Amino acid sequence: MFDKEISIDQLASGKPLVLSLTADRASCEELAERFDWIEVCSLTAEIKLKAIANGAYHASGQVDAAIIQRCRLTENPVPESLIVKVNERFATIDDEDEEAEIDPMAVSVEGLKGDKIPVGEMIAQLVGIEATPWPRDPSAESRVLSPENDPTNPFASLAELKKKL
């Protein structure tokens, strides 16, 4: 699924192209390995692609995923459901215009090298960005040391010295 590419020729008619994608088991395992997750339980996407100008394309839709990550404190599994709204733009890159000026207020546009829109890679990146970066198991809170109780806290040893004085 993540190698899915759409030729820009398919969008030349001006009619939107609607894609309904579901990741198979191998694709889910590939994504889990890529992001060091325990498992990708499911991943589906409804994507609409359309040409919006000469050499410019818009992808919209939604990606739904169920993933399981490791708690960064306990290593326990932490399930997460993701609903990602897709709103991406692509444009063909002119090889002569490699030093284009960047407008920070402009809409973000992904450059296309060649004549294919990397739909699968777009989906993988969006899911990776949307996932919680440091998942925490709810039971991990009881294991977190407060700064006052942390024996490695440099002020803890000073407090002990103060008590002796």
Secondary structure, 3 states (H helix, E strand, C coil): CCCCCEEHHHHCCCCCEEEEEECCHHHHHHHHHHCCCCEEEEEEEEEEEEEEECCEEEEEEEEEEEEEEECCCCCCEEEEEEEEEEEEEEEECCCCCCCCCCCCCCCCCEEECCCEECHHHHHHHHHHHHCCCCCCCHHHHHHCCCCCCCCCCHHHHHHHHHHHC
